[in-house]
Amino acid sequence: MINTELLKQIKTIGDSITREYIQLPETEKANAMSLYKQLNDLGQSLYRHEILSKNGLTKEANAEIAKIKELANAMNLCYNPIKRTEQAQKDIMILTKSSKHHEYCVAGIDCATGKFVRLMSNNDDKEGALSGDQMHYENDAEAQILDMARVKTIKNTPTKIQPENVLIDENDKWEKIATVPKQEAFKYLNNDVEYIFCNNKPHLTKEEAESCNCSLIFVQVQNAHVYTIDDIHDRKKTKMSFVFNGEEYKDIAVTDPDYRDKNEKLVRANIVFSLPDGDWSEEHGKYYKFAAKIFKVA
């Protein structure tokens, strides 16, 4: 028998795409049409499964079920520009596991909206950082960069500087849906911005940070150089310089653990940048830009 609830959802999303297609930005129309085609393919596969089952072709019907599951998983990897109701479970394409108070700042793309989210814990002492244990799957493996993970969330916890924050259910294990190819992740690059967070300086004032309206951005930079310096307390700090949109950026802090203490030059790199919103920044009036994840581009 056809899953009528699933068909109803397919029709609802398809109708929404048809209604809103004209108003979508040009950059989103191709993704919307791709999703629309996948919805049609999924609907046709459901009908084929019903016909095969009615005719007693069990083997063929089971093969169609496998195709239905494959199509559903594929849709999780596509950007859907049509807004959906906020859900308790989110499918997140993990793009950062950067260093934060000896734990992790974890952020990625919510596949239902195509927008960034930052996954937060209740640990106020570590400003919401996640521990490795809080990112475990049922088999106790820890979530990795480019995993598509299904995460149970409790509520949105936005701040003026970090509107992307979402509180996770720390008692719930994550579910790995897939591993995302880099090129799929790179579809979420946003190179249309003039600056990486308001200016080309290493940090912002509180007023500047609040005016950005976001604390996560994914862009491609050129002529990047990762290096280490000694701070005033003789502690090694990893920094980087690069060019973006014709502007040179220097001494940008690197929190990507894969590049800690490295000295490396990159012709091109796709980087997720993040802004903090913690006590140190508030006390000193400096909100440093962090290179949270660096993807080398060949």
N, C-alpha and C positions, 0 to 999 in steps of 0.2 A: 504494500500500500504506500502511496506517495506521502512523504512527510509534509503535510499541509502547512505546518507552522514554518518550516524552512522555506517553502515556496512563497508564503506570505511575506517573509522577510526579504526574499529576493525581489519580489515585486515592489515592496516599499522602497528599497534602496534604488532599484532601477528607475522607478517613477521620480524619485528625488533627484537623481542625476539628470534625467530628461528635463525636469523643471528648472534646475539651477545651472545647466550647462552654459547657457548664453552669458550668465553673469560671472562665470569662473574666469580667473586670469589665464592668459594664453599658456603659461607654463604648467597649468594644472589640467588643461583640457585633454591632453594625450593620456594622462594617468586616469582621468575619469572615464574615457572611452575604453581604455584597457580593462578597467574594473567592470564596466558595463558588459563587455564581451565575455568576461569570465563568469559573470552572473548568468548570462544566457546559456553558456556552456554547462554550468552547474544545473540549471533548470532542465535542460535537455537530457542530461545524464540521469537525473531523478526520474524523468518519464521513461527513459529506456530501461531503467532498473525495474520499474513497475511492469512494463510489458513483458520483459524477460521472465520475471517471477510468475506472472499469470500463465505463461506458456510452459512452465516447468523447467526452464533452462537455468538450473541452479548455478552451474559453473559460470555461465556468462553473466548471470545476475550478480554473483559475488565479485567478479572482475569489475563490474560497473560500480560496486560499492567502493572498491579500492580507488577507482578513478574519482569518485565523488570526494573521498577524503583528500586525495591529492589536490583537487581543485580548491577545496576549502583551505588547505594549508597554503596554497599559492596566493590566495587572496589576502592572507595575513601578511604577506611580504609586499603588498602593493599599497601605495598611498591612496587613501580614500578621502578626497576633499569634502565629501558630504558629511556634515556634522552628525554624530550619533549621540544617543543618550549616554551619560556617564555610567560606567559599569563598575561593579565591585572587583572584577577581574580585568586586568589590562594586559594585552600582548605588547611587550616592550622589546624593541631592537636595541640591545645594550651597546652603547658607544663609548662610555667612559667607566673606568674603575680607577679613578685617580686617588692620589694620597691625600688623606684628610684625617689629622689627629691620629695617625698610625692605624687608621681604618680606611674605608673607601667612600669616595663621593661617586655615586652611581647614577648615571643619566642615560637617556636614550630616547628613541622615537616611539610614541604611542601610535600603534598601527591603525587604530580606529580614527585618529584625527590627523596624523601626519605631523604632529607637533612634538616638541621636546617635553619630557617630564624628568624631574629629579626625584629619585626614590629616597624617602627619608625614614629614619627610625625614630623611636621615642627617646633616644639617648641625648638629653640636653647637654650633658657634660662634653660630648663630642659633636655638638651642633648638628645632630641628625645623621651622622656618618653611619654607614652599614658595616657590620663585621662580616668576615667570610662566612660564618655560620648562618647569617641571615640571608645569604644568597645561595643556599644549598637546594639541590633537587632531591627527589625521593631516593635516588641512589647515592646521596651524599656528595656527589660531584658539585663543585662550585661553579656558578655561572661565569662565563667568560665573555670578552669583547666579541661582538658580532653574533652572540646567541640571540635567538628570538625566545624570550622567556614569558610565560604566563604568570603574572604576579597578582596576588590578592591584595587589594588596597582598601583602606578604611575611609579616607576623605582627602580632599585637596587642602593643602596648608600653605597657601601663597603668602608671600610677604611683598612689600613694595619693591624690593630689589630682586627677589627670587619668586616670581609668579608661577614658576613651573613645579613647585614642590608638591609632592603627594606622599602621604603617610602610608606605609605598608603595614600589613598584618604580620607581625613578627612571629606568630605562632604557626604560620602556614608555609609549607614547603613550596618552592617554585616548581614550575613544570617547563621543561625544555621542549619547544615546539620545532625548532629547526636551527641550523646554522646559516646565517645570511652571507651571501657572497659580498665581497667589498664593493663591487660595482653597484649592487642594489642599495647599499648604504650610501654610496656617493650621490645617489639621486636626491638626497636631502641637503646637499650643499646649497648655501644661500650666499652667492657672491654678489648680489645686487646691493648690499649695504655699502654706504660710503666709508664708514670706519668700523673697526672692531671695538664696539662699545664706546661710541661718542668721540674718541680721539685716538692719536697714535702714541699716547704715553703709556707707561707701564701700569699706572693706577688712576683711579677716579676719586673725586670727592663724593661724599654721601649724596649730595644733590644731583651730581652727574649720574651716579649709579642708579638712583631712583628714576631718573628721566629716561633711562634706556628702555624700560618696559620689557626687558628680558635679561636673563643672566646666563643663557646658553646660546651659542651660535656656532655654525659649522661652515667653514670657508676654506678655500684653497689659497695658499700663500706661495711666494716664489723666493728663491735665493735665501733659504733658511739656514741658520747656523745654530746648533745646540752646543752650549759650552758651560763650564763651571766657573764660578767666582767665589772668593772668600768674603763673607760679610764682616761687619765690624766686630763680631765675636769670634772671628776665624773659623766659622762654620761654612762648609761647602754648600753652595746653592746652585742649582741647575737653572740656567737662563737660556733664552734664545733671541735671535734677531731675525728679521725677515722683511719682505716687501709685500704689501697688500694694497691693491688699488692705487699704485703709484706712490704710496707713502711708506717710509721706512719706520719700522718698529724695532726698538732696542730694549734689552734687559727685561724681556717678558718672562715671568716666572713659569717654570715647567713643573707640573705635578703628575705627569704621566710616568708611572714607575718604570716603564720599559726604556725610558730615556734618562733615568737618574744617573748623574755623574758621567754622562757621555760627552764626547766631543765629536760632532758629526755635522757634515754639511749636506743639505738636501736641496736639489734643484727645484723641486715642487713638493708640497706636502698638503694634505687635507687635514685640518685641525679643528677639534672641538675646543672652543674657548669657554671659560666659565668665570662668573663673578661670585665672590664670597658674600656672606651676610652674617658675620659673627661678631663676637665681643671685641676681638683685636681690631678689626676694621672700624668698628664703631668708636672705640677708644682713641684710635690714632687718626681717624678721619681719612683713611686711605683704603680704597677697595681695589686690591691688586687683580690684574687680569691673569688668569691661569690658563696655560696650554695643557688641557686636561687629557687629551688623547691626540697623538700624532700618527697619522697614516702616511707612510712614505709613498709617493707616487712615482712610478718608474718613468 
